[in-house]
Structure formats: C-alpha cells, structure tokens
Amino acid sequence: MSNVQWVMENGNYRGLFTHSPERRTSVTYDKNGNLMETHMDILESDLPTAAMDSFKGKKASRIVRVVDAKGNTMYDAQGKPKQ
C-alpha cells in the first residue's frame, strides 16, 4: 500500500490508498469506527460471469467491487461501447 490518505466525507472517515497504479481502494467508516463500505478497483477478468455478461459489448475504463457493511457485493463498471 502507498499514498494512504484520510478524509472526512459526510461525517464519515474515508481512507484512500493504492496497491498498484491500476488497483485503488477506499474504505469508509462511520464516526464510531464501524466499517460501512469498501471500494476496490478490479480487472475485467475478475468480474463474475453474470456481471461480465451484462457488460458485453462495452469497454471498461474502470471496474469497482463494492462491499457494504453486511458483506453484500456489487460491481460498478464505467465504460462505453467498443469501437
């Protein structure tokens, strides 16, 4: 990890850090220190098959795995149609 930064965001603490140039992570804690959410950049090849299927025909500029406080995992992919 490198370049760890902590910021206050909407009354919560958010830690931002990098594992490598293409792998950024952020964690959000509430004011009591409870983990609320984790965001981690992933590669397209790390997406589950169902998520890959819904993203066919697009080129991802960034894909993020989001895990909430209850352990639910979601994926956010920003992209545009492949040329």
One Martini backbone bead per residue (centre of mass of N, CA, C, O) as a GRO file, in nm:
protein
   83
    1MET     BB    1   0.099   0.035   0.017
    2SER     BB    2   0.003   0.373  -0.082
    3ASN     BB    3  -0.100   0.679  -0.035
    4VAL     BB    4  -0.240   0.747   0.235
    5GLN     BB    5  -0.575   0.876   0.287
    6TRP     BB    6  -0.767   1.102   0.494
    7VAL     BB    7  -1.122   1.173   0.503
    8MET     BB    8  -1.397   1.376   0.526
    9GLU     BB    9  -1.739   1.234   0.462
   10ASN     BB   10  -2.033   1.300   0.573
   11GLY     BB   11  -1.910   1.223   0.876
   12ASN     BB   12  -1.694   1.036   0.750
   13TYR     BB   13  -1.438   0.798   0.702
   14ARG     BB   14  -1.185   0.808   0.437
   15GLY     BB   15  -0.985   0.567   0.280
   16LEU     BB   16  -0.698   0.610   0.061
   17PHE     BB   17  -0.547   0.364  -0.166
   18THR     BB   18  -0.265   0.180  -0.306
   19HIS     BB   19  -0.128  -0.112  -0.470
   20SER     BB   20  -0.141   0.005  -0.762
   21PRO     BB   21  -0.203   0.189  -1.031
   22GLU     BB   22  -0.476  -0.013  -1.090
   23ARG     BB   23  -0.515  -0.034  -0.753
   24ARG     BB   24  -0.778   0.093  -0.584
   25THR     BB   25  -0.877   0.201  -0.245
   26SER     BB   26  -1.174   0.223  -0.032
   27VAL     BB   27  -1.277   0.330   0.298
   28THR     BB   28  -1.569   0.334   0.520
   29TYR     BB   29  -1.634   0.512   0.823
   30ASP     BB   30  -1.778   0.579   1.094
   31LYS     BB   31  -1.765   0.763   1.390
   32ASN     BB   32  -1.737   0.458   1.545
   33GLY     BB   33  -1.566   0.255   1.338
   34ASN     BB   34  -1.758   0.143   1.125
   35LEU     BB   35  -1.787  -0.046   0.861
   36MET     BB   36  -1.948   0.040   0.546
   37GLU     BB   37  -1.725   0.047   0.297
   38THR     BB   38  -1.583  -0.107  -0.006
   39HIS     BB   39  -1.346  -0.008  -0.259
   40MET     BB   40  -1.229  -0.196  -0.559
   41ASP     BB   41  -1.022  -0.233  -0.799
   42ILE     BB   42  -1.069  -0.420  -1.103
   43LEU     BB   43  -1.067  -0.659  -1.329
   44GLU     BB   44  -1.252  -0.789  -1.576
   45SER     BB   45  -1.159  -1.091  -1.503
   46ASP     BB   46  -1.297  -1.058  -1.196
   47LEU     BB   47  -1.564  -1.096  -1.294
   48PRO     BB   48  -1.846  -1.226  -1.291
   49THR     BB   49  -2.026  -1.373  -1.529
   50ALA     BB   50  -2.290  -1.206  -1.498
   51ALA     BB   51  -2.142  -0.932  -1.524
   52MET     BB   52  -2.010  -0.978  -1.797
   53ASP     BB   53  -2.271  -1.016  -1.962
   54SER     BB   54  -2.379  -0.714  -1.897
   55PHE     BB   55  -2.090  -0.593  -2.048
   56LYS     BB   56  -2.120  -0.650  -2.324
   57GLY     BB   57  -1.978  -0.431  -2.571
   58LYS     BB   58  -1.780  -0.305  -2.360
   59LYS     BB   59  -1.547  -0.063  -2.235
   60ALA     BB   60  -1.353  -0.049  -1.960
   61SER     BB   61  -1.218   0.202  -1.743
   62ARG     BB   62  -1.375   0.100  -1.472
   63ILE     BB   63  -1.368  -0.136  -1.193
   64VAL     BB   64  -1.587  -0.196  -0.906
   65ARG     BB   65  -1.580  -0.329  -0.587
   66VAL     BB   66  -1.862  -0.353  -0.362
   67VAL     BB   67  -1.870  -0.354   0.001
   68ASP     BB   68  -2.071  -0.384   0.253
   69ALA     BB   69  -2.142  -0.420   0.591
   70LYS     BB   70  -2.297  -0.712   0.513
   71GLY     BB   71  -2.129  -0.832   0.244
   72ASN     BB   72  -2.230  -0.706  -0.003
   73THR     BB   73  -2.192  -0.743  -0.358
   74MET     BB   74  -2.083  -0.506  -0.603
   75TYR     BB   75  -2.082  -0.355  -0.937
   76ASP     BB   76  -1.881  -0.099  -1.106
   77ALA     BB   77  -1.905   0.013  -1.450
   78GLN     BB   78  -1.711   0.204  -1.667
   79GLY     BB   79  -1.829   0.277  -2.004
   80LYS     BB   80  -1.817   0.190  -2.357
   81PRO     BB   81  -1.850   0.125  -2.658
   82LYS     BB   82  -1.712  -0.067  -2.878
   83GLN     BB   83  -1.512  -0.006  -3.179
   0.00000   0.00000   0.00000
